[in-house]
Amino acid sequence: MIRVGIFGITGYAGYELARWLERHPAAQVAWAVSESSAGKRLAAVVPGPLDMPLLAAGQADWGAVDVVFTALPHGVAASTARTARAAGVRVVDLSADLRLHTAAAYAQWYGADHPAPELLPTPYGLPELNRAALVDASAIANPGCYPTSVLLGLAPLLKAGIAQLSAPIIVNSASGISGAGRGLKQNLHFVEASENFSAYNIGRTHRHVGEMEQELAALAGAPATVIFAPHLLPVQRGILSTMYVQVQPDLNLATIRDLYAAQYAGEPFVRVLPDGTPAALSYVVHTNRCAIGLTLAQPGLLIVTSAIDNLIKGAAGQAIQNINVMFGLAETLGLR
Ligand SMILES: NC(=O)c1ccc[n+]([C@@H]2O[C@H](COP(=O)([O-])OP(=O)(O)OC[C@H]3O[C@@H](n4cnc5c(N)ncnc54)[C@H](OP(=O)(O)O)[C@@H]3O)[C@@H](O)[C@H]2O)c1
């Protein structure tokens, strides 16, 4: 049995982790830490089906766990990851702190010095694209929610070298409101968000652009430019990314589809939809799946749609998939 510690269990991602781990046959939560509610019980802080004591960070018994999940804000998570590694405990970090490979890239996109640069580079935990680097890893950087949808949607094109990277890849994404976490912000209030649909941080300002470009360049072996328009969608959970990619003009959809089928053959969590069927949140919410749709809009212009549940394949489910890989378990364990 893998013994797990959770930092940030009162947050949306941390709580989702605890819910899935409750059903995991080979992992169990040994303890959970809360910065703001230590000494209380989880059910008193987050009304819901789960209950357990909430510890202060100083009470964490490192000898009682094999791995910890840091479901904490970026800037906070890396220091906890450093403490865990010093205690010989493995880490899956759900924040952005370990995703960029250099402290310079972190400073560029997050506007701060990296809190634990000695942990970089950390293997990027998107198992479908980077599985070999995750087996036996001591630390894994769990990908961002938007990047997960985008990278799974684009990877076959970039690996095969058929995306024309002289042109930027245009990505329009819409995320359910849980993607912003449980902190209070005016634009997330029910009255502001419901029956509304708004873009934010458009262009190349959203922090996930750096992460997407890093991983797209690794797949393509050449730099890739992303123009990104994230939107706030008034649903609880789910991300739909629509991506416009220039490809070689002589390619037909059947050839492109074969590439996707080959890339994702045997992948239990990725489903390539029939030609012309766009992905939708209904294919994926409450699951660890990614659904991908392919449409050739005109010769040389492919539209890829990719849907995930931001809290599951975009966070907690992917983190559990990552410990399954890390500890040599069946990758689907606890995730069906
Ligand atoms: N929401 C998503 O869809 C999603 C997807 C992918 C990745 N992520 C990433 O996963 C991490 C957690 O996200 P989340 O959505 O679960 O966030 P959240 O709902 O805001 O929860 C974060 C938790 O971190 C704890 N925390 C500890 N120190 C803190 C501090 N100094 N300031 C604020 N909170 C602190 C808080 O719980 P205690 O006070 O109880 O410790 C809080 O509940 C973030 O880095 C986020 O970017 C989120």
The ligand as a Gaussian input file, in Angstrom:
#p B3LYP/6-31G(d) Opt

LIG

0 1
 N       -8.039000      24.060000      -9.863000
 C       -7.540000      23.462000     -10.925000
 O       -8.264000      23.115000     -11.865000
 C       -6.055000      23.171000     -11.018000
 C       -5.605000      22.407000     -12.088000
 C       -4.242000      22.141000     -12.209000
 C       -3.361000      22.645000     -11.274000
 N       -3.833000      23.405000     -10.252000
 C       -2.841000      23.911000      -9.303000
 O       -2.946000      23.144000      -8.109000
 C       -2.673000      23.981000      -6.983000
 C       -3.902000      23.963000      -6.084000
 O       -4.985000      24.470000      -6.844000
 P       -6.438000      24.602000      -6.271000
 O       -7.304000      24.987000      -7.402000
 O       -6.770000      23.414000      -5.454000
 O       -6.245000      25.869000      -5.324000
 P       -7.138000      26.286000      -4.073000
 O       -8.507000      25.745000      -4.229000
 O       -6.949000      27.754000      -3.944000
 O       -6.444000      25.544000      -2.856000
 C       -5.103000      25.741000      -2.505000
 C       -4.929000      25.322000      -1.060000
 O       -3.588000      25.579000      -0.689000
 C       -3.538000      25.804000       0.722000
 N       -2.529000      26.804000       1.036000
 C       -1.396000      26.572000       1.741000
 N       -0.668000      27.665000       1.821000
 C       -1.339000      28.636000       1.197000
 C       -1.084000      30.005000       0.963000
 N        0.047000      30.601000       1.380000
 N       -2.014000      30.701000       0.273000
 C       -3.145000      30.115000      -0.168000
 N       -3.427000      28.799000       0.022000
 C       -2.535000      28.082000       0.695000
 C       -4.932000      26.216000       1.148000
 O       -5.391000      25.216000       2.012000
 P       -4.989000      25.180000       3.535000
 O       -5.023000      26.579000       4.058000
 O       -6.009000      24.287000       4.119000
 O       -3.601000      24.607000       3.545000
 C       -5.793000      26.139000      -0.104000
 O       -7.024000      25.507000       0.137000
 C       -2.370000      25.385000      -7.535000
 O       -0.999000      25.570000      -7.644000
 C       -3.041000      25.351000      -8.900000
 O       -2.445000      26.230000      -9.811000
 C       -5.158000      23.670000     -10.089000

